[in-house]
């Protein structure tokens, strides 16, 4: 039967960036538009194409099954999706949404956005021909009304709101009680109230699998504060936490675990066709959901592969076997590449190639590099393979809004609140980069001899408290104490250095307050480590740990020792300190190589600027 096409066009008083952000979130869009939840299969490969089987019930009664092919899109320009139905009155649906700046300026100086929605239906029979205007067309109209609902919801709203499918049922009394308990601990009432409002008014999908850094950015609060709030809320029973194991290629959650003990070191991605070893740095993320005792949010799927699911992918294109297509790509900052789903063959976007047509032969590209214009442009891609390929243009840098396992397990607050959260005894998870700091007390043996056991023990304990305060404040955590020494870890190298400098800067004052005379030796090193379960505690092992311990042994007290390479990398972090340095090379225990080291001395003398800032505070 002949296909029927419908076109809807309207200008909305929102920027193109905001319009894309809203309409590309097809999971929330479909939910609010009254469409039905869908069960998707794993990725299937048939008829030389990639797709997923989808099963749903229209109006909760009529069973539907279709093949949903990968979305195609160019960020902030257009997206489209094709469905082919296995049975029923409709044979095929092609839905496209295009975005274009309107000619009219908004009050903030930006342009409004002209949205064009195009729906192409192919009926399977006469029933389908009759049903398209009443059923299919009404669904498309509801989707196009989504921006109207957004504008209406934010007319008098203090905070930006997405339209919700329905008013959620919330246990208000329990919610109020828990928020009061959290406020007494967290002490930033405004943040707690913002979270309470979010849990009360947002849609089900918005209160499940929440990313605290994303919400912090939306709410305009410091990321560290909101992460602290979320961890406190988990401890008090307002939220739950879950670990998401992400595919390193498509960066989509492949499986979840409620406890770290459930995490396995290998995961399979059906879309990319790979098995991969998980890493704390990138591939394991912590997300948060509202506790079921507060609100029973329905964790259903309305769209699985829309553009918002893969924000790092700026353009995606289907290319049939034996054909060529033009890949339009938008502007991008940072490193980019062109990669194929399933095959994972890629071309680096930072190189220069004389070619403007790039061919894929079924295994590899004809070029290692593709010439990419950072301001956007077009490339011609030729598919010489015997099956359809899906080309994606993506940024290489990892999502900075994710709270990774490496970061969160290096926080003292997390250790304090969830000390029982450890890996299973048989699991070892790699971390590509972690900074390890070791401390030791200078002449501690003599301390016990001159002060006596009780007094010396008290002084050592107070010094542990002092170290923990500075390490925690800088975003690190103490992993363990070893005699009168500590081993601490930091997700960011600059945080570790700042903690070490602050420890040494404050030792003189600490000694005066405690009426003692202690000297602390500090050394740190950055590199890959392995996270393990050691006596039911999360611990770290590997060459980096060993080197950090050996570097600390080169400290003479009242100084910080790092490698010269790290010093050059981090010396900009020392701008608010007066310091003296001495350079030397040492043969670290267990090593056959000389390590160029830097001892940073005299760091108790702050600059005038630093002292002035502290006096004002």
C-alpha positions, 0 to 999 in steps of 0.5 A: 500500500502507498505510504502516507506522510504527515508534516508538523511545523512550529516555532518555539521560544527556546534555543536550538540547544535547549530544544535538542536537549528536550526532544532528543531525550526520547525516553522521557519524551515518549513517557510523557507523550502517553506512549507505552513501555517497551521490552527490547531484545539484545541487538540482533543481526539479520538481513544484513542489518542491525536492529532490536526486537521490540514488544509492547501493548498499545493501549495496554491491550493490543500486542505489537512487535517490531524491528527498531533500527538504530537512530540516525542523528546530527546533534542539534540538527536532526534525528530519525528512527525507523520501525518495521512491524512484524504484524498488525495494521502498520508495516513501517514507520519513519519518524524524523525531527529537524531543528532550525534557528528561527528568524526571530530573536528571543529576549535573551538574544538567542534565536527561537527554534523551528521544529519540523516533525515528519512521520511516514507511515506504510499501512499493512492493510485497509485497517492500517490505512484507517487507523493511521489518522486516528491512532498513529497521528494522535501519538505524533501530535502528542510528541510535538506538544511536548515543548508546549508542556515544557514551556507551560511547566516553567512559566512560574517555576523557581527551578527548571522542570521537565513535564511529568507523565502524572503526579507521583505518589510520595510518602510525604510524612516519611520524606519530611522526617528523613529530610530533617534528619539529613539537614541536621547532618548535612547542614545545607538546608537549601540543597536538601530542599532542592532534592526533596522537591525533585523527588516529589515532582520529577518523573519516574525516570528522573528519580531513578538512576540519578547522576549527582554531578548532572543534577548539581550542574543543573541546580547550580550547586557545587558537585562535591556538595551534592555528592556528599548530600546523596551519600548522606541520603543513602545512609539515612534511607532516602536514596539507594545506590547502584553500580553501573558497569558501562561499555567502554565503546558505547558507554551504555550501562550493560549491567547493574549491581546493588553491592560492590561484592556483586561486581564481576571483572568482565562484562559483555556488550551485545551491541559492540560484540566485545567482552571487556575488563571493567575498570574503576576509572571509567567503566564502573559508575555509581548512580542513585535512585529514590528509596521505594519507601518514599516513592515507588517509581516504575523502572520501565523502558520507553526508548532504548537508543535515542540520542540522549542515551549516548551524549558523546555521539555527535552524529550517527549514520546507517550505511547499507551494504555496497553504498556510500553516504555523506556523514554530516557532523557538528562542531566539537571540542577535544579529540574525536573519532569515527567508529563503527558499531559492532565492528569497532573499527575506528578512524582518529579524527585528529589526523590529516588525510588527503582523501575525502572518501573513506572506505570500509572493507568489512574489517578495517577502514582504508585510512587510519585518520580522517580529516575532521574540521572542528567547526563541523562539516561533511565526510563521504563514507563507503561501505564495501562490506556485505552488511549494513554498518552504523557509523558514529562520530563521537568525542573520545573524552570520557563523560565528566558528569559520571561519578566513577568507582575510582573517585567515590571509593577514594572519598573519606566520607564514602569509607566512613559511611560504607566501610562494608562495601568491598569487592568479592574476595576473588575479584581484582579490578584495575584502576588506570590512575590513582595517587597514593600517599604514604606518611610516617612519623619521624623518630617515632621509636624515640617518641615512645621511649621518651614519652611513655606508651600511653602519652605517645599513643595519644600523640600518635592518635591525635596525629592520625586525626590531624592527617585524616582531616586534611586528607578528607578535606582535599577529597582523599581517604585513608585506606589503612594505618600501618603502625604510626604511618598511613596509606591514603589514596586520591582520585586527583593527583593535584588534590593529593599534593595539596593535602600533603602541602597543607599537612606540612603547613599546619604541623607547626600550629598542630604541635603548638596546640597539642604541646608536642613536637612531631615531624611528618614524612610524606611521599606520593606517587601516581599510576595504575593500581589494583583494587582488591578485598583485603580482610573485608576492606577495600585496599590497593596494591601494585607497583604504584603503591610500592613506589609511593612507599619507597618515595616516602622513605626519602623524606627527611620530615617536614617536607613532601617528596614526589618525582621530578616528572610529577613536580613539573606536572603539578608545580602550578598547584604551588602558586599560593605557597612559598617553598624551597626545593631540593632535587636528588636521585635515589635508588628506591628499594626493590628497584634497579633504576634511579628515580629523579626526586624533588623534596619540597621544603619550607612549605609552612610559610604561606604567601601573603595572598593566602594569609589574607584570604584566610583572615577574611574567611 
